[in-house]
């Protein structure tokens, strides 16, 4: 990583801030619900609208990236986030805020579909260190978002949105001045190419299993703060900061040590099984014991995040932007469903029942990985994948 040029670090910083924007809402959910008289299900639309738009935009964001170029696409995404994060802070109603979060998701789609391609394309030293840096920025961003939201939200729930917009503006300037196009620019693509990539079985299988995992991940990230509503905004921010630190630590340090000895598909299967156990515990334990279990899930989420990203890039013979767009389209679809459905189930069935649903999704994903290994392992070898070798 010492050899990375400034363009890589600038993109990594923007990635850090972009993923900070996902978690910044976490400690604000109870506050926004009380301030706007919204139910749990209505508040969860702040995540669902964001992720649903992000998922759909993945169909075209990779295509836009190949036509505009990586740098212009990054700037487009960052600019949209600055605008819609500011509008989120100015929102007069829960409906307006949900719509502004949707626009925020559009900007993040353009950014995230291109950021990894830029980092991998510009960095020297192979795909492994580049993905490690990307996952570190992602994990630290997810960790810092709730802390920023909790700190600023303890003064007023609108301040975190303005704070995020300011940081994204800094990321915009850093990208504008430091980032250059990768030396090899991909040929222009069409939206049909995304579906062609999904027609390749290893890409489709990895994305579908990633969908199951993403449902569980966003049940933890987007819904679980409502089960801890007795905590203050700052306490919630600190809680999810430590959760995010575990995500970052395991995605960067633990995964790199594990893949030296074990195949990534086998690691992922065991990891999903262990995360399933924690989610079943979250569904069975009384509310007072939830905090420790929720924080502990961060360790296993970090491992899953890193391995799914690695597989998405290494099982695919397609250009990086298409591989990333195809994978993210399906996995974000699972993430989009989780918040709103979990909020609705929590309101009508029971506060901790959504954790049982998320655990069930992980059972499906872990069970599917066992036969899927016969598809994913040869694809890794055929496409020159280095993970686990």
QUICORUR-V146222 format. One record per backbone hydrogen bond with DSSP energy under -0.5 kcal/mol. CO is the residue of the C=O (numbers start at 1). NH is the residue of the N-H. If there is no record, write none. Layout:
CO;NH
CO;NH
This chain:
1;4
5;8
5;9
6;10
7;11
8;12
9;13
10;14
11;15
12;16
13;17
14;18
15;19
16;20
17;21
19;23
20;24
22;25
23;26
25;28
25;29
26;29
28;32
29;33
30;34
31;35
32;36
33;37
33;38
39;43
40;44
41;45
42;45
43;46
44;47
44;48
45;49
47;51
48;52
49;53
50;54
51;55
52;56
53;57
54;58
55;58
56;59
57;60
57;61
58;62
60;64
61;65
62;66
63;67
64;68
64;69
65;69
69;73
70;74
71;75
72;76
73;77
74;78
75;79
76;80
77;81
78;82
79;83
80;84
81;85
82;86
83;87
84;88
85;89
86;90
88;91
93;97
94;98
95;99
96;100
97;101
98;102
99;103
100;104
101;105
102;106
103;107
104;108
105;109
106;110
107;111
108;112
109;113
111;114
111;115
112;116
114;118
115;119
116;120
117;121
118;122
119;123
126;130
127;131
128;132
129;133
130;134
131;135
132;136
133;137
134;138
135;139
136;140
137;141
138;142
139;143
140;144
141;145
142;146
143;147
144;148
145;149
146;150
147;151
148;152
149;153
150;154
152;155
152;156
156;159
156;160
158;161
158;162
159;163
160;164
161;165
162;166
163;167
164;168
165;169
166;170
167;171
168;172
169;173
170;174
171;175
172;176
173;177
174;178
175;179
183;185
190;193
190;194
191;194
191;195
192;196
193;197
194;198
195;199
197;200
199;201
200;203
200;204
201;205
202;206
203;207
204;208
205;209
206;210
207;211
208;212
209;213
210;214
211;215
212;216
213;217
214;218
215;219
216;220
217;221
218;222
218;223
219;223
219;224
223;226
223;227
224;227
224;228
225;228
226;229
228;231
232;236
233;237
234;238
235;239
236;240
237;241
238;242
239;243
240;244
241;245
242;246
243;247
244;248
245;249
246;250
247;251
248;252
249;253
249;254
250;255
252;256
253;257
254;258
255;259
257;260
258;261
258;262
263;267
264;268
265;269
266;270
267;271
268;272
269;273
270;274
271;275
272;276
273;277
274;278
275;279
276;280
277;281
278;282
279;283
280;284
281;284
281;285
286;289
287;290
289;293
290;294
291;295
292;296
293;297
294;298
295;298
296;299
296;300
297;301
298;302
299;303
300;304
301;305
302;306
303;307
304;308
305;309
306;310
307;311
308;312
309;313
310;314
311;315
319;323
320;324
321;325
322;326
323;327
324;328
325;329
326;330
327;331
328;332
329;333
330;334
331;335
332;336
333;337
334;338
335;339
336;340
337;341
338;342
339;343
340;344
341;345
342;346
343;347
344;348
345;349
345;350
350;353
350;354
352;355
352;356
353;356
353;357
354;358
355;359
356;360
357;361
358;362
359;363
360;364
361;365
362;366
363;367
364;368
365;369
366;370
367;370
367;371
368;372
369;373
371;374
372;375
372;376
373;377
375;379
376;380
377;381
378;382
379;383
380;385
381;384
386;389
